Amino acid sequence: MRLVMLVFIACYALAACDVQPTAASAPPPETSSRDHIGYFCNMIVADHEGPKGQIHLVGRGGALWFTSARDTLAFLRLPDEPKNVAAVYVTDMSQADWAHPESRGDTWIDAHTAWYVIGSSRRGGMGQAETVPFASRAAAVKFAETQGGQALTYREVSDNYVLASE
């Protein structure tokens, strides 16, 4: 009986952890279209400049769409939003055009492994400060050299920056 209880406690503890899905289990990113509506703003995602985001929830068909990478990160950090996240993708801005990032095809990267430039002169889709994502540190640093700001990992981007109401 004691062994059964220990196994139960171990399983419960593992289930409660913030475990990121593996690449093999994560759903692939969806292709952008004019049909996608921003989760927070209810506006057409493609009508906004700058990086975008999509979040896939376990058990939900189709992604939640965001008009900015910053809104995507905010969703992940807001306490009242769902936490059953299967995958999070943001636009790799080293592969995308700022005015129409979706026009170059598959530019999605895993949000947790991306590098972000914060504090740059570029504004996101809703005219707010943006967390500009890149697949590599070198691309993020190069962007920061011309647009200002600093390059950070996902974990280094503060809640204060993402959730500020600027």
C-alpha positions in Angstrom: 0.0 0.0 0.0 2.8 2.4 0.9 4.5 1.8 -2.5 1.2 2.5 -4.3 0.8 5.7 -2.4 4.4 6.8 -3.3 3.8 6.1 -6.9 0.6 8.1 -6.8 2.4 11.0 -5.2 5.2 10.9 -7.7 2.8 10.9 -10.6 0.8 13.8 -9.2 4.0 15.8 -8.6 5.1 15.2 -12.2 1.7 16.2 -13.6 1.8 19.4 -11.6 5.2 20.5 -13.0 5.4 23.1 -15.8 6.6 20.6 -18.4 7.2 21.9 -21.9 6.0 19.6 -24.7 8.7 17.9 -26.7 9.2 18.8 -30.3 7.8 15.4 -31.3 4.6 15.9 -29.4 4.0 19.6 -30.2 1.6 20.4 -33.0 3.2 22.2 -35.9 2.7 25.9 -36.5 -0.3 26.8 -38.7 0.0 28.9 -41.8 -1.2 32.5 -41.5 -4.3 33.6 -43.2 -6.7 36.6 -43.2 -9.2 34.4 -41.3 -7.1 34.5 -38.1 -8.4 36.9 -35.4 -6.3 38.2 -32.5 -7.1 36.6 -29.2 -7.0 39.8 -27.1 -8.1 42.4 -29.7 -10.5 40.5 -32.0 -8.9 42.2 -35.0 -7.5 40.5 -38.2 -4.0 39.5 -37.4 -2.6 40.0 -40.9 -3.7 43.7 -40.8 -0.9 44.5 -38.2 2.8 45.0 -38.8 5.5 43.2 -36.9 5.9 39.8 -35.3 2.9 37.6 -34.6 2.3 34.6 -32.4 0.2 31.5 -32.2 -0.5 29.3 -29.2 -1.8 25.7 -29.4 -3.7 24.4 -26.4 -4.0 20.7 -25.5 -7.4 19.4 -26.6 -8.4 22.5 -28.7 -8.5 22.4 -32.4 -6.7 25.3 -34.1 -4.3 27.9 -32.7 -5.0 31.0 -30.7 -3.6 34.0 -32.7 -1.9 37.1 -31.5 -1.2 40.4 -33.3 2.2 40.7 -31.6 4.8 38.6 -30.1 4.5 40.6 -26.8 0.8 39.6 -26.6 1.8 36.0 -27.1 4.2 36.1 -24.2 1.6 38.0 -22.1 -0.9 35.2 -22.6 1.6 32.7 -21.2 2.3 34.9 -18.1 -1.2 36.0 -17.2 -2.6 33.9 -14.3 -6.2 33.7 -15.6 -5.3 32.3 -19.1 -5.2 28.5 -19.8 -2.0 26.7 -18.9 -2.6 23.6 -21.0 -0.2 24.9 -23.7 1.0 22.3 -26.3 3.1 24.7 -28.4 3.9 28.4 -28.8 5.3 29.9 -32.0 6.4 33.5 -32.8 7.6 35.0 -36.1 11.4 34.8 -36.7 11.9 38.4 -37.8 15.3 37.6 -39.4 13.2 35.8 -42.0 10.2 38.1 -42.2 9.3 41.5 -43.6 8.2 43.9 -40.8 5.2 45.3 -42.8 3.9 41.8 -43.8 5.7 39.1 -41.8 3.3 36.4 -43.1 4.1 37.1 -46.7 7.4 35.1 -46.7 5.8 31.7 -45.8 7.0 29.6 -42.9 8.8 31.9 -40.5 7.5 30.4 -37.2 9.9 29.4 -34.4 9.4 28.0 -30.9 8.8 30.9 -28.6 10.7 29.3 -25.7 14.0 29.0 -27.7 13.8 32.4 -29.5 15.9 35.4 -28.7 14.0 38.6 -28.1 15.0 42.2 -28.6 13.2 44.5 -26.1 13.4 48.3 -25.9 13.9 48.8 -29.6 12.5 51.7 -31.7 10.2 49.3 -33.6 6.6 49.1 -32.5 4.4 46.0 -32.5 1.2 45.4 -34.3 -0.9 47.4 -31.9 1.6 50.3 -31.7 3.0 49.1 -28.4 6.5 48.2 -27.4 7.4 44.8 -28.8 9.4 41.7 -27.9 11.0 41.2 -31.4 11.8 37.5 -31.8 14.7 35.9 -33.7 15.9 32.3 -34.1 19.5 33.2 -33.2 21.3 35.4 -30.8 23.4 36.8 -33.7 20.3 38.0 -35.6 18.8 39.6 -32.4 22.1 41.4 -31.6 22.3 42.7 -35.2 18.7 44.0 -35.0 19.5 45.7 -31.6 22.5 47.4 -33.1 20.4 49.2 -35.7 17.0 49.5 -33.9 18.2 49.8 -30.3 17.3 47.6 -27.4 18.8 44.5 -25.9 18.8 40.8 -26.9 17.4 38.4 -24.3 16.4 34.8 -24.0 12.7 33.9 -23.3 13.4 33.5 -19.6 15.3 36.8 -19.4 12.3 38.9 -20.7 10.7 40.2 -17.6 7.0 40.0 -16.7 7.1 43.8 -16.2 8.1 44.4 -19.8 5.6 42.0 -21.2 2.7 43.0 -19.0 3.3 46.8 -18.9 0.4 48.9 -20.2 2.7 51.3 -22.1 
